[in-house]
Amino acid sequence: MPSFSRLIDSAKARYWTQRGTWVYDNALLLLLKCLWSNVVPGLSPFLSCRSGQEPECTMASSNTVLMRLVASAYSIAQKAGMIVRRVIAEGDLGIVEKTCATDLQTKADRLAQMSICSSLARKFPKLTIIGEEDLPSEEVDQELIEDSQWEEILKQPCPSQYSAIKEEDLVVWVDPLDGTKEYTEGLLDNVTVLIGIAYEGKAIAGVINQPYYNYEIIQLIEGKASAYVFASPGCKKWDTCAPEVILHAVGGKLTDIHGNVLQYHKDVKHMNSAGVLATLRNYDYYASRVPESIKNALVP
């Protein structure tokens, strides 16, 4: 079980505990660490604004698009995680190659993305939803649709600066199964479901579901790693949107290899062509240790 004291001190947040999902709302410092099993005693919902001041909220969150979307994304990610576990339990991964032998897609990728995107689109038809998998349009089986939402989130107030956001203002970045190659090799600790929410190009909320528990960014948050460097252009926006806001919640930082802030507008290129650098603390130190040869090879 992870140590919570460091997280609570650094994030100034407490946790709701359910099974397998992190949720973070950038405006509220809403950080929800959800474990495999036991609810941690004494931890109750707590919210604070990033400035440290109490949020000025005049509207119930259940009436705001952002909070309804986060509440829905939580339940939808849980559903996707169940799909990921079910497919591997059934034994037929349905593996196909996309661009090469190491760029794979499985039945779990396809079903999880269909579940996430279709469920979101039904509830929020004006959203821009960008998923990793290029799937043909087809009728989605009703059993893949998740209509529920996590009511605990809807009990929380929405910050005034986000209360008027419209569906069409938001972009959702979806990676239905991050770590597909590892999934096919049975390295299940590396598998996650990622749903990131962006507004005006900035990642503002995210959900990470860990069907089997473990993840590089989570290891940073828990102090099990110091820095994460992805020194190639292979990483995409759906890989970083949700992790970025969760890392930021506990005082960490995620940029490209040159220190540039990532953008998540709907028309932005999907590739993070300049790599990724993520740290929990001492960002400047780790940034200074990246060789110039690597920086020169990665063009923003």
N, C-alpha and C positions, 0 to 999 in steps of 0.2 A: 504494500500500500504506500502511495507517495506521501511525502512530508508536506503538510498544509501550512505550517506556520510561516514559512518563507513567502508563500504565495499570498497569504492573507496580508502580511506586512507590506509587501511590495505593491500589491494591487489595491489595497484598502477596500477589499471586497470580501463578501462571504459567499458561500456556495449553496446552491440547491443540489442535492444528489439524487440522481436517477441512474440509469444504466447506459454507459458507453458514449456519452456525448459532451463536448464542450460547446458552449454558446457564448458569444461576446457581442455586446452592443457598445460600439466605440463611444457613443455620447454619454452613456450612463455608467461606464465601467461595470457593466453587468457581466460577470464572469461565472459561468456555471460549470463546475467540474463534476462530471457524472461518472461514477465508478461502476465496476462490474457488479458489485453486490451490496455491501453494507453501507447504509446511510451513516455518515459521520455525525455523531451526536453534537448538539450545541451550535450547529451552523444553520443559520436562518437567512432568508433573503435580505440583502442589504444593497442599497444603491447610492452612488455618489457621483456627482459630475466630475469631469476631468479637471476642472479648475479647483476642485475641493469644496465648492459651494453646493448648497442644496439645490436640486433642480427646480426651475420655475416651471411648474406643470399645471395647466389649467384644464387639460383634456384627459379623460380616461384613456388608457392605452388601448383598450378594446376598440376604440373608435378611430385609431390611427393606423395608417397603412403599414408603417414600419414595424410596430409591435405585433400586429397581426401576422405580418410576413415572417418575423423571427419565430413567433410561436408556432406557425405552421411548418416552417423549415425544420424546426426541432423534431416534430413528429414525423415529417417526411424523411429526414435523415435516419431516424430510427427504423423506419420501414425499409429503407435502402440497405441498411446494415443487416437486417434480417434476411433480405434477398441474397446478399453476398454470402452469408453463412449457409443459407439453404442450398444454393447452387453447388458449393463445394461439398456439402454433405451428400448430395445426390450423386456426385461422382462424375458427371458429364459437364466439363467446363466449356465446351463448345468454342475452342480456341481458334481464332483466325489471325493471320498476319495482316497488318495494315500497310505499313511502308517497308518493313524489313523484318528479319527474324526476331529482333529484340523489341519491336513495336507491335505489341499484341493487343487483342481485344477478346474478351471472353463473354460467355452468356451472362455472367453477372454484371459486366460493364453495360451490356445492352439493356438488360431488364431494369437495373438500378437507374440508369438515365431515363428510360421511359417512365418509370415510376415517379422520379423526382420532377422531371419537366412537365409531365402531364398533370400531376397533382398540383403543382404551382400554377400552371396555366389555367386550370379550371377555377381556382379561387382568385387568381389575380391575372385576368386576361390581358391587361395592358402592360404587363411586365416585359422587359427585354430579358430573355433567358438564353444564355450561351453555354452549351454543353460541350464536353470534350469529344464525344463520339458523334461521328457524322452518320446519322441514322435516317432511313427513309420515313416519310410520313405514313403512318398507318394507325388503324384503330387500336387503342390500348385496352387490354383486358381489364375489366373492372377490379379484379383482385390486386392489381398493381397500384390502384389509386388509394391515396391516404387523405382522408377528409378531416382528420382530427387536428387539434392544435394543443400546445401545452398551456393549460389555463394559468399556471403560476406566472408565466410571463405577462399575460394579459392583466394580471392584478397590479402590475407595476406602472407608474406614471411615465408618460413619454416626455422627453425634454422639449421645451417650447420651440427650439430651433428646427426640430424635425417633425413637429406635429402636423404641419401642412403639406408634407411630402405627398406627391401623387404617385400612383403606380407607374405611370409612364416616365417618371423621373429616375426610376431605379433600374439597375442592371444586376442580374444574378448570374454569377459564374459557378458552373457545376462541374465537378469531377466526380463521377459516380463511383469510381473505384481507383483511388490513387495508389499506385504500387501494383499494377496489373502483372508485370513480369514476376515479381516476388510472389504474388498470389498463385500463379501457375506453378511455382517451385515449392509451394508449401511454406514460404516464409511469411506467415500470416501476421506477425507483429507489425509489419510495415504497411499493412493495408488500412486505408481510411476512406471515408466518404466526405467530400468537401462541398459545402454550399457557402459561397461568399456573396455579400450584398454591397453594392457600391452606389454612391450618390455623388454626382458632379465629379466623377473620375476618381473618387477616393473610396477606399474600402472602409465601410463604417460598421459592418456587422458580419458575423460568420458563425457557422456551425461545423464542427468536426465530429463525425461519428467514428469511433474506433471499434469495429466489430470484434477484434481480437486483442486490443489494447497494446499500444506502443506507437510512437511516432517521433520523428526527428524534432519537430518544433516543440512537442510536448516534453521531450527530454531536455530541451533548453529551458523551458519554463520550470521544470522540476529540478534544475541544477545538475542533471546527469550529463550534460554536454555544455561546452563553452561557446561554440560557434558552429554554424552550419554554412558551408560554402558549396555552391553549385556552380562550378567554373566551366559551364558550357551553355550554349543557347537552347538546350532542349526543354527547359522548364516553361510552362504556359501559365496564363493568367488564372485559370481555374485551379492551378496547383498552389497559388500564393495568396489569393484574395482572402479566404477564410483564415488560414494560418497567420497572415500578417496582423489582423486585428486582434487575434487571441494573444499573440506574442506582445503586441503593443499594450495590451491590457495590464500586463505585469511589468511594464517598464522596458521591454525589449525593443528591438528595432530590426526592420527588414527592408533592404534596398536592393538595387542591382549592384554589381561588383564595383561600380564607380561611385556608389553612394547616392545615386539618383532615386527619388521616390517613384515607385511604380504607379502607373495610371490605369484606371479600369473603366474608361468610357466605353460605350457600346461599339464605337467605331475604331478603337485602338487595336493594333496588331496583337494577335493572341500570344505570340512567342515572346518570352522574356529573353531577348537576344543578347542582353548584356549580363546574363547569369543572375545569381542571387547570393546575397550575404545576409545572414541573420544571426543576431547575438542577443543574449539576455541582458548583458551589461558590458562595459568596456568596448563599445562599438568602435571607437576611433582607433584603439590599439589593434584590433583584428583587421580593420580596414587597411591600416598601414602595413600589415604583414602580407597583404596580397601582392605577389610579384608583378612588376610592371609588364612583364611578358604576357601574363594572363590578362591583365587589363587591356593591353593593346590588341589581344586576339578577340576580345569581346566588344563588339561595337553596339552602342545603344540604338 
